[in-house]
Amino acid sequence: MAEISTKHVEPDDTWHEALPETIPEPTYWPAVMSFGIMLLAWSVLGNYPMAVVAILIIIISVAGWIRELYHD
């Protein structure tokens, strides 16, 4: 059986905190985007207007998500 090495490493002066130190606030845009992707996949069985609506939902969610991250 192989031995597991448990070495303790001491931090030195070259180490720094991981970035980012703060994380963005939670948002609903990923859920809206996933709904648009699901609707787009479902439109394969449905019809053309449903695909157009799905693409619009995806575009709006991407724009909203980027805008929210940009303003934070």
C-alpha positions as CSV (number, residue, x, y, z in Angstrom):
1,M,0.0,0.0,0.0
2,A,1.3,3.5,-0.9
3,E,2.0,6.0,1.8
4,I,0.4,9.4,1.6
5,S,2.7,12.3,2.2
6,T,1.2,15.1,4.4
7,K,3.7,17.9,4.1
8,H,2.9,21.3,5.6
9,V,3.8,24.2,3.4
10,E,4.4,27.6,5.1
11,P,3.4,30.7,3.1
12,D,6.1,33.1,2.1
13,D,6.2,36.7,0.9
14,T,5.4,35.9,-2.7
15,W,1.9,34.5,-1.8
16,H,-1.2,36.7,-2.1
17,E,-4.9,36.4,-1.6
18,A,-6.9,34.8,-4.4
19,L,-8.9,37.2,-6.6
20,P,-11.6,38.3,-6.6
21,E,-11.9,39.1,-3.0
22,T,-15.6,39.9,-3.4
23,I,-18.0,37.9,-5.5
24,P,-20.9,39.4,-7.5
25,E,-24.4,39.4,-6.1
26,P,-26.7,36.5,-7.2
27,T,-28.8,37.1,-10.3
28,Y,-31.7,35.5,-12.1
29,W,-30.3,36.0,-15.6
30,P,-28.7,32.5,-15.8
31,A,-32.1,30.9,-15.1
32,V,-33.7,33.1,-17.7
33,M,-31.0,32.1,-20.2
34,S,-31.5,28.4,-19.4
35,F,-35.3,28.8,-20.0
36,G,-34.5,30.4,-23.4
37,I,-32.1,27.5,-24.3
38,M,-34.8,24.9,-23.2
39,L,-37.4,26.7,-25.3
40,L,-35.0,26.8,-28.3
41,A,-34.5,23.0,-27.9
42,W,-38.2,22.5,-27.6
43,S,-38.9,24.5,-30.7
44,V,-37.3,21.8,-32.8
45,L,-40.5,19.8,-32.1
46,G,-42.6,22.9,-32.3
47,N,-42.5,25.7,-34.8
48,Y,-40.5,28.6,-36.1
49,P,-42.1,31.4,-34.1
50,M,-41.2,29.6,-30.8
51,A,-37.5,29.5,-31.9
52,V,-37.6,33.3,-32.6
53,V,-39.0,33.9,-29.1
54,A,-36.4,31.6,-27.6
55,I,-33.5,33.4,-29.3
56,L,-34.9,36.8,-28.2
57,I,-35.0,35.5,-24.6
58,I,-31.4,34.3,-24.8
59,I,-30.2,37.6,-26.2
60,I,-32.1,39.6,-23.6
61,S,-30.7,37.4,-20.8
62,V,-27.1,37.7,-22.0
63,A,-27.5,41.5,-22.3
64,G,-29.0,41.7,-18.8
65,W,-26.4,39.5,-17.2
66,I,-23.5,41.4,-18.8
67,R,-25.1,44.7,-17.8
68,E,-25.6,43.6,-14.2
69,L,-22.0,42.3,-13.9
70,Y,-20.6,45.5,-15.6
71,H,-22.4,47.8,-13.1
72,D,-21.2,45.9,-10.0
